[in-house]
Amino acid sequence: MMDQKKRNIRLLILTGFLLITVVMMSVVGNTTDDTTDIDRALFSIENTIDINRIVIENKDGSTTMEYKNGKWLLNDLFEADPSKVHLFFATIQQVSIRRPVGSDMKTGITSDLGNRGSRISLYTEEGLLMEFTSFGQEDSRNTYFGDNEENLYLMEIPGYRAYIHPLVAVNEKSWRNLNLFHRMNWSNLAGLSVMQPGKPGKSIRIVQGRQFFEVEGLSATDTTKLIDFVDYVSLLEADRYLENVDTLSGRTPDLVIDVRDVGNRPFIIELFGRINEGDEIVGRMDSSVYFALPTAKAAPLFVSRDEFRK
């Protein structure tokens, strides 16, 4: 009798356990994934060709990137780096929602979007096309987007481990075209001078000859070396632009490159000394824009006439 009673108790316990298991499986089976009804392409734009203006606003100010005369201009002053513009639109085409932000994280992410995020507005000729807010966490490399209805999402580019926020948060300083002669149309080259003030024997002047460009003062110019040098100058890029450079006032540059087009318009850069005895030198473009250039990039610019002698 006692054994039968024990068996009955065990049976009841087992039955109860099975009922609980069935109920749990039923609940799990009927719970839908909160991402199944989401349009993962909510923030992506497949056809970006009609976008002609991008406005980015954050606590540091506002940056406008606008398409004018075949170029993207930053704040109507500086040409944007074409590679970064291309990357921006490629990101907008491919960006996808990974999942919504959970309720336990929503308050913190909402605060970050408001305090450290960037408001991004995309326009066409017809007006506003899309608007959203982006915030990135540098340590985790996570990027969050928020829409106008205060919905928050963790974003991704499927198939890539990309940190999305800096790809879409345009910044004038970091997005400017680093090519130091990007305003020059090299098909209209009329002449190029390289001068080392105080060293007249080290200065050269490249001019149009009877058939091709030549180095002034040479009876025969090595055209291969000349073409290589002009190509190098035309592709010269700064590492970054500098602000508040006050130490160059009244200082004579170590090198001046003066490029002229057929309209005799000057495109001039000047190179000065090293930055804090490091591996970069200070440069100045058109007497007003300062930049940092690695010494390794600057070295091939210090040429003499004899180097082009044939």
Buried (B, 14 or more C-beta within 10 A) or exposed (E): EEEEEEEEEEEEEEEEEEEEEEEEEEEEEEEEEEEEEBEBEBBBBEEBEEBBBBBBBBEEEEBBBBBEEEBBBBBEEBBBBEEBBEBBBEBBBBBBBBBBBEEEEBEEBBEBBEEEBBBBBBBBEEEEBBEBBBBBBEEEEBBBBBBEEEBBBBBBBEEEEBBBBBBBBBBBEEBBBBBBBBBBEBEEBBBBBBBBEEEEEBBBBBBEEEEEBBBBEBEEBBBEBBEEBBEEBBEBBBBEBBEEBEEBEEEEBBBBBBBBBEEEEEBBBBBBEEBEEEEBBBBBBEEEBBBBBBEEBBEEBEBBBEEBBE
